[in-house]
Amino acid sequence: MPVGDRTQLAGTAYDRLRILTTYRNIAMVGLSSNPYQPSAFAGIYLGANGYNIIPVNPSQAGKTILGHRVYGRVDEIDRPVDIVDVFRPASEAPEIARQAVKVKAKVLWLQLGVISEEAARIARDAGLEVVMDRCCKIEHARFFGGLRTIGLSTGVVTSRLALKIPV
């Protein structure tokens, strides 16, 4: 099955929309300092759209990415975390899920192609919502018209520019 087509793992469109309009603090695990990497592109986009980005990258811990201090692990973050967005291999997802539970995150969000039933079980058993095989940036752009800026059809018919989420 193509990446992004596993809809049973991603919840409903309404669930994803609700998550993206409710929560503002996103710990991006695997956020790269290389601006050409998908994680950096997503971080730049989400930051520009009002989200508080918290970089998590063990090899960059203590440095800054996108102007924010980088943490080595999710459970080292010293401020509220709503969404733990995982840009790491599925084999690492269960440990990241345990860290998300420890910091009392609300959502474990596994990126495109990252599928871990074990991580989902850990998160759900602790009361977290789980989204798998979806991208926060793409979902935000789909709901708020941001895909048109790179020439993709959003399915949203509007003459207005991308909508800003109320803060």
PyRosetta script that sets phi, psi and omega in degrees:
from pyrosetta import init, pose_from_sequence

init()
pose = pose_from_sequence("MPVGDRTQLAGTAYDRLRILTTYRNIAMVGLSSNPYQPSAFAGIYLGANGYNIIPVNPSQAGKTILGHRVYGRVDEIDRPVDIVDVFRPASEAPEIARQAVKVKAKVLWLQLGVISEEAARIARDAGLEVVMDRCCKIEHARFFGGLRTIGLSTGVVTSRLALKIPV")
pose.set_psi(1, 135.5)
pose.set_omega(1, -177.9)
pose.set_phi(2, -62.7)
pose.set_psi(2, 150.4)
pose.set_omega(2, 176.0)
pose.set_phi(3, -57.5)
pose.set_psi(3, 136.4)
pose.set_omega(3, 178.9)
pose.set_phi(4, 87.1)
pose.set_psi(4, -4.9)
pose.set_omega(4, -179.4)
pose.set_phi(5, -101.5)
pose.set_psi(5, 2.5)
pose.set_omega(5, -179.4)
pose.set_phi(6, -85.7)
pose.set_psi(6, 68.7)
pose.set_omega(6, -171.7)
pose.set_phi(7, -61.4)
pose.set_psi(7, -28.2)
pose.set_omega(7, -180.0)
pose.set_phi(8, -65.3)
pose.set_psi(8, -18.3)
pose.set_omega(8, -179.3)
pose.set_phi(9, -92.9)
pose.set_psi(9, -11.8)
pose.set_omega(9, -170.6)
pose.set_phi(10, -103.6)
pose.set_psi(10, 0.0)
pose.set_omega(10, -174.3)
pose.set_phi(11, 72.5)
pose.set_psi(11, -173.8)
pose.set_omega(11, -179.8)
pose.set_phi(12, -86.8)
pose.set_psi(12, 163.9)
pose.set_omega(12, 175.3)
pose.set_phi(13, -59.0)
pose.set_psi(13, -39.7)
pose.set_omega(13, 178.3)
pose.set_phi(14, -61.2)
pose.set_psi(14, -41.4)
pose.set_omega(14, 178.8)
pose.set_phi(15, -59.9)
pose.set_psi(15, -45.9)
pose.set_omega(15, -179.4)
pose.set_phi(16, -65.2)
pose.set_psi(16, -41.2)
pose.set_omega(16, 177.4)
pose.set_phi(17, -62.2)
pose.set_psi(17, -45.5)
pose.set_omega(17, 179.0)
pose.set_phi(18, -60.2)
pose.set_psi(18, -43.8)
pose.set_omega(18, 178.9)
pose.set_phi(19, -60.7)
pose.set_psi(19, -47.3)
pose.set_omega(19, -176.3)
pose.set_phi(20, -70.7)
pose.set_psi(20, -21.9)
pose.set_omega(20, 177.7)
pose.set_phi(21, -96.5)
pose.set_psi(21, -12.0)
pose.set_omega(21, -178.3)
pose.set_phi(22, -96.5)
pose.set_psi(22, -41.6)
pose.set_omega(22, -171.0)
pose.set_phi(23, -106.0)
pose.set_psi(23, 143.4)
pose.set_omega(23, -174.9)
pose.set_phi(24, -118.7)
pose.set_psi(24, -21.2)
pose.set_omega(24, -173.3)
pose.set_phi(25, -101.9)
pose.set_psi(25, 111.6)
pose.set_omega(25, -175.0)
pose.set_phi(26, -116.0)
pose.set_psi(26, 115.6)
pose.set_omega(26, 171.3)
pose.set_phi(27, -84.9)
pose.set_psi(27, 114.2)
pose.set_omega(27, -178.0)
pose.set_phi(28, -98.5)
pose.set_psi(28, 102.5)
pose.set_omega(28, -176.4)
pose.set_phi(29, -84.6)
pose.set_psi(29, 116.7)
pose.set_omega(29, -176.7)
pose.set_phi(30, 98.8)
pose.set_psi(30, 12.4)
pose.set_omega(30, 177.7)
pose.set_phi(31, -60.7)
pose.set_psi(31, 126.2)
pose.set_omega(31, -175.7)
pose.set_phi(32, -94.0)
pose.set_psi(32, 148.2)
pose.set_omega(32, 174.2)
pose.set_phi(33, -81.9)
pose.set_psi(33, -8.9)
pose.set_omega(33, 177.9)
pose.set_phi(34, -84.0)
pose.set_psi(34, 112.7)
pose.set_omega(34, -174.9)
pose.set_phi(35, -64.8)
pose.set_psi(35, -10.2)
pose.set_omega(35, 179.7)
pose.set_phi(36, -91.5)
pose.set_psi(36, -4.0)
pose.set_omega(36, 178.1)
pose.set_phi(37, -82.4)
pose.set_psi(37, 146.3)
pose.set_omega(37, 180.0)
pose.set_phi(38, -56.1)
pose.set_psi(38, -36.8)
pose.set_omega(38, -179.2)
pose.set_phi(39, -64.2)
pose.set_psi(39, -40.1)
pose.set_omega(39, 179.2)
pose.set_phi(40, -67.6)
pose.set_psi(40, -41.0)
pose.set_omega(40, 178.3)
pose.set_phi(41, -60.7)
pose.set_psi(41, -43.9)
pose.set_omega(41, 178.6)
pose.set_phi(42, -64.4)
pose.set_psi(42, -42.4)
pose.set_omega(42, 179.4)
pose.set_phi(43, -62.7)
pose.set_psi(43, -42.3)
pose.set_omega(43, 177.8)
pose.set_phi(44, -61.9)
pose.set_psi(44, -47.4)
pose.set_omega(44, -179.2)
pose.set_phi(45, -61.3)
pose.set_psi(45, -50.1)
pose.set_omega(45, -177.0)
pose.set_phi(46, -65.2)
pose.set_psi(46, -40.3)
pose.set_omega(46, 176.8)
pose.set_phi(47, -61.4)
pose.set_psi(47, -39.5)
pose.set_omega(47, 179.2)
pose.set_phi(48, -69.8)
pose.set_psi(48, -17.1)
pose.set_omega(48, -179.7)
pose.set_phi(49, -105.9)
pose.set_psi(49, 24.0)
pose.set_omega(49, 169.3)
pose.set_phi(50, 93.5)
pose.set_psi(50, 5.5)
pose.set_omega(50, 178.6)
pose.set_phi(51, -89.2)
pose.set_psi(51, 149.0)
pose.set_omega(51, 175.1)
pose.set_phi(52, -91.1)
pose.set_psi(52, 111.4)
pose.set_omega(52, -176.5)
pose.set_phi(53, -90.9)
pose.set_psi(53, 130.5)
pose.set_omega(53, 177.8)
pose.set_phi(54, -120.4)
pose.set_psi(54, 101.4)
pose.set_omega(54, -178.8)
pose.set_phi(55, -69.4)
pose.set_psi(55, 136.4)
pose.set_omega(55, 174.8)
pose.set_phi(56, -129.5)
pose.set_psi(56, 115.0)
pose.set_omega(56, -178.2)
pose.set_phi(57, -159.3)
pose.set_psi(57, 106.2)
pose.set_omega(57, -175.2)
pose.set_phi(58, -55.0)
pose.set_psi(58, -36.0)
pose.set_omega(58, -177.9)
pose.set_phi(59, -75.8)
pose.set_psi(59, -11.2)
pose.set_omega(59, -179.3)
pose.set_phi(60, -117.5)
pose.set_psi(60, 7.1)
pose.set_omega(60, -176.0)
pose.set_phi(61, -51.5)
pose.set_psi(61, 135.0)
pose.set_omega(61, 179.6)
pose.set_phi(62, 88.8)
pose.set_psi(62, -16.3)
pose.set_omega(62, 177.8)
pose.set_phi(63, -90.2)
pose.set_psi(63, -167.3)
pose.set_omega(63, 175.7)
pose.set_phi(64, -125.0)
pose.set_psi(64, 143.8)
pose.set_omega(64, 171.7)
pose.set_phi(65, -131.4)
pose.set_psi(65, 130.8)
pose.set_omega(65, -178.4)
pose.set_phi(66, 55.1)
pose.set_psi(66, 31.1)
pose.set_omega(66, 178.3)
pose.set_phi(67, 80.4)
pose.set_psi(67, 8.1)
pose.set_omega(67, -178.2)
pose.set_phi(68, -118.7)
pose.set_psi(68, 144.0)
pose.set_omega(68, 176.5)
pose.set_phi(69, -60.4)
pose.set_psi(69, 136.8)
pose.set_omega(69, -179.1)
pose.set_phi(70, -96.2)
pose.set_psi(70, 133.2)
pose.set_omega(70, 176.0)
pose.set_phi(71, -101.1)
pose.set_psi(71, 152.3)
pose.set_omega(71, 179.1)
pose.set_phi(72, -80.8)
pose.set_psi(72, -28.4)
pose.set_omega(72, -177.8)
pose.set_phi(73, -146.2)
pose.set_psi(73, 156.4)
pose.set_omega(73, 178.2)
pose.set_phi(74, -61.8)
pose.set_psi(74, -41.0)
pose.set_omega(74, -175.9)
pose.set_phi(75, -75.9)
pose.set_psi(75, 5.6)
pose.set_omega(75, 172.8)
pose.set_phi(76, -97.4)
pose.set_psi(76, -7.9)
pose.set_omega(76, -176.9)
pose.set_phi(77, -69.2)
pose.set_psi(77, 131.6)
pose.set_omega(77, -174.5)
pose.set_phi(78, -104.8)
pose.set_psi(78, 26.6)
pose.set_omega(78, 176.9)
pose.set_phi(79, -146.8)
pose.set_psi(79, 169.8)
pose.set_omega(79, -176.1)
pose.set_phi(80, -61.1)
pose.set_psi(80, 140.4)
pose.set_omega(80, 176.1)
pose.set_phi(81, -123.6)
pose.set_psi(81, 125.9)
pose.set_omega(81, 177.4)
pose.set_phi(82, -97.3)
pose.set_psi(82, -50.9)
pose.set_omega(82, -176.9)
pose.set_phi(83, -119.1)
pose.set_psi(83, 131.1)
pose.set_omega(83, 171.0)
pose.set_phi(84, -104.4)
pose.set_psi(84, 109.1)
pose.set_omega(84, -174.8)
pose.set_phi(85, -100.8)
pose.set_psi(85, 116.2)
pose.set_omega(85, -167.9)
pose.set_phi(86, -104.4)
pose.set_psi(86, 113.6)
pose.set_omega(86, 174.1)
pose.set_phi(87, -107.1)
pose.set_psi(87, 44.1)
pose.set_omega(87, -178.4)
pose.set_phi(88, -127.5)
pose.set_psi(88, 164.3)
pose.set_omega(88, 179.2)
pose.set_phi(89, -60.0)
pose.set_psi(89, 152.0)
pose.set_omega(89, -179.3)
pose.set_phi(90, -56.7)
pose.set_psi(90, -30.9)
pose.set_omega(90, -179.6)
pose.set_phi(91, -63.2)
pose.set_psi(91, -23.6)
pose.set_omega(91, 179.5)
pose.set_phi(92, -91.5)
pose.set_psi(92, -12.0)
pose.set_omega(92, -173.0)
pose.set_phi(93, -62.9)
pose.set_psi(93, -39.9)
pose.set_omega(93, -180.0)
pose.set_phi(94, -59.2)
pose.set_psi(94, -43.6)
pose.set_omega(94, 178.3)
pose.set_phi(95, -65.8)
pose.set_psi(95, -38.8)
pose.set_omega(95, 177.3)
pose.set_phi(96, -64.7)
pose.set_psi(96, -38.1)
pose.set_omega(96, 176.9)
pose.set_phi(97, -61.5)
pose.set_psi(97, -42.3)
pose.set_omega(97, 178.0)
pose.set_phi(98, -61.3)
pose.set_psi(98, -40.1)
pose.set_omega(98, 177.8)
pose.set_phi(99, -66.3)
pose.set_psi(99, -39.5)
pose.set_omega(99, 178.2)
pose.set_phi(100, -61.2)
pose.set_psi(100, -41.1)
pose.set_omega(100, 177.3)
pose.set_phi(101, -62.2)
pose.set_psi(101, -44.0)
pose.set_omega(101, -177.2)
pose.set_phi(102, -60.8)
pose.set_psi(102, -37.4)
pose.set_omega(102, -179.1)
pose.set_phi(103, -89.4)
pose.set_psi(103, 4.8)
pose.set_omega(103, 178.5)
pose.set_phi(104, 62.6)
pose.set_psi(104, 39.8)
pose.set_omega(104, 174.1)
pose.set_phi(105, -64.4)
pose.set_psi(105, 162.9)
pose.set_omega(105, -179.7)
pose.set_phi(106, -99.4)
pose.set_psi(106, -28.0)
pose.set_omega(106, -172.8)
pose.set_phi(107, -139.0)
pose.set_psi(107, 135.8)
pose.set_omega(107, 167.3)
pose.set_phi(108, -105.9)
pose.set_psi(108, 117.4)
pose.set_omega(108, -176.2)
pose.set_phi(109, -117.7)
pose.set_psi(109, 113.0)
pose.set_omega(109, 179.9)
pose.set_phi(110, -98.8)
pose.set_psi(110, 128.9)
pose.set_omega(110, -173.9)
pose.set_phi(111, -66.9)
pose.set_psi(111, 174.0)
pose.set_omega(111, 178.7)
pose.set_phi(112, -48.9)
pose.set_psi(112, 126.6)
pose.set_omega(112, 177.5)
pose.set_phi(113, 82.9)
pose.set_psi(113, -6.2)
pose.set_omega(113, 179.7)
pose.set_phi(114, -96.1)
pose.set_psi(114, 104.4)
pose.set_omega(114, -176.4)
pose.set_phi(115, -121.7)
pose.set_psi(115, 119.7)
pose.set_omega(115, 177.5)
pose.set_phi(116, -145.3)
pose.set_psi(116, 103.0)
pose.set_omega(116, 177.2)
pose.set_phi(117, -64.3)
pose.set_psi(117, -33.5)
pose.set_omega(117, 178.8)
pose.set_phi(118, -64.1)
pose.set_psi(118, -46.6)
pose.set_omega(118, 178.2)
pose.set_phi(119, -61.6)
pose.set_psi(119, -41.3)
pose.set_omega(119, 179.2)
pose.set_phi(120, -61.8)
pose.set_psi(120, -42.4)
pose.set_omega(120, -180.0)
pose.set_phi(121, -63.9)
pose.set_psi(121, -45.3)
pose.set_omega(121, 179.0)
pose.set_phi(122, -57.9)
pose.set_psi(122, -47.3)
pose.set_omega(122, -177.9)
pose.set_phi(123, -66.8)
pose.set_psi(123, -49.1)
pose.set_omega(123, -178.2)
pose.set_phi(124, -63.2)
pose.set_psi(124, -39.3)
pose.set_omega(124, 179.1)
pose.set_phi(125, -61.0)
pose.set_psi(125, -25.8)
pose.set_omega(125, 179.2)
pose.set_phi(126, -96.0)
pose.set_psi(126, 3.5)
pose.set_omega(126, 176.2)
pose.set_phi(127, 93.9)
pose.set_psi(127, 6.7)
pose.set_omega(127, 177.8)
pose.set_phi(128, -82.8)
pose.set_psi(128, 149.9)
pose.set_omega(128, 169.4)
pose.set_phi(129, -79.9)
pose.set_psi(129, 154.6)
pose.set_omega(129, -179.1)
pose.set_phi(130, -131.6)
pose.set_psi(130, 132.4)
pose.set_omega(130, 171.1)
pose.set_phi(131, -124.6)
pose.set_psi(131, 128.0)
pose.set_omega(131, 178.2)
pose.set_phi(132, -124.1)
pose.set_psi(132, 149.8)
pose.set_omega(132, 173.9)
pose.set_phi(133, 63.1)
pose.set_psi(133, 36.6)
pose.set_omega(133, 175.6)
pose.set_phi(134, -140.8)
pose.set_psi(134, 157.6)
pose.set_omega(134, 178.8)
pose.set_phi(135, -112.7)
pose.set_psi(135, 127.4)
pose.set_omega(135, 178.6)
pose.set_phi(136, -55.5)
pose.set_psi(136, -43.6)
pose.set_omega(136, -177.8)
pose.set_phi(137, -63.6)
pose.set_psi(137, -47.9)
pose.set_omega(137, -178.9)
pose.set_phi(138, -64.9)
pose.set_psi(138, -41.7)
pose.set_omega(138, 179.5)
pose.set_phi(139, -65.0)
pose.set_psi(139, -42.9)
pose.set_omega(139, 177.2)
pose.set_phi(140, -59.8)
pose.set_psi(140, -47.4)
pose.set_omega(140, -179.0)
pose.set_phi(141, -63.1)
pose.set_psi(141, -36.4)
pose.set_omega(141, 178.7)
pose.set_phi(142, -63.8)
pose.set_psi(142, -44.8)
pose.set_omega(142, -177.1)
pose.set_phi(143, -74.9)
pose.set_psi(143, -31.0)
pose.set_omega(143, -171.7)
pose.set_phi(144, -116.4)
pose.set_psi(144, 14.3)
pose.set_omega(144, 172.4)
pose.set_phi(145, 83.5)
pose.set_psi(145, 8.5)
pose.set_omega(145, -176.3)
pose.set_phi(146, -74.1)
pose.set_psi(146, -14.5)
pose.set_omega(146, -178.8)
pose.set_phi(147, -69.1)
pose.set_psi(147, -27.4)
pose.set_omega(147, -176.3)
pose.set_phi(148, -62.1)
pose.set_psi(148, -22.1)
pose.set_omega(148, -178.1)
pose.set_phi(149, -68.8)
pose.set_psi(149, -15.9)
pose.set_omega(149, 176.1)
pose.set_phi(150, -117.9)
pose.set_psi(150, 19.4)
pose.set_omega(150, 172.3)
pose.set_phi(151, 83.2)
pose.set_psi(151, 19.3)
pose.set_omega(151, 178.5)
pose.set_phi(152, -103.8)
pose.set_psi(152, 145.5)
pose.set_omega(152, 176.1)
pose.set_phi(153, -75.2)
pose.set_psi(153, 129.8)
pose.set_omega(153, -177.8)
pose.set_phi(154, -96.4)
pose.set_psi(154, -17.2)
pose.set_omega(154, -173.7)
pose.set_phi(155, 80.6)
pose.set_psi(155, -1.5)
pose.set_omega(155, 177.6)
pose.set_phi(156, -97.4)
pose.set_psi(156, 123.1)
pose.set_omega(156, 179.4)
pose.set_phi(157, -99.9)
pose.set_psi(157, 109.8)
pose.set_omega(157, -179.9)
pose.set_phi(158, -158.5)
pose.set_psi(158, 152.9)
pose.set_omega(158, 174.9)
pose.set_phi(159, -100.5)
pose.set_psi(159, 0.2)
pose.set_omega(159, -179.1)
pose.set_phi(160, -90.9)
pose.set_psi(160, 155.9)
pose.set_omega(160, 174.9)
pose.set_phi(161, -69.6)
pose.set_psi(161, 171.8)
pose.set_omega(161, -178.7)
pose.set_phi(162, -49.9)
pose.set_psi(162, 139.7)
pose.set_omega(162, -178.5)
pose.set_phi(163, -81.2)
pose.set_psi(163, 140.9)
pose.set_omega(163, 174.5)
pose.set_phi(164, -90.4)
pose.set_psi(164, 138.9)
pose.set_omega(164, 176.4)
pose.set_phi(165, -76.6)
pose.set_psi(165, 131.6)
pose.set_omega(165, 176.9)
pose.set_phi(166, -62.9)
pose.set_psi(166, 139.4)
pose.set_omega(166, -179.1)
pose.set_phi(167, -96.1)
pose.dump_pdb("model.pdb")
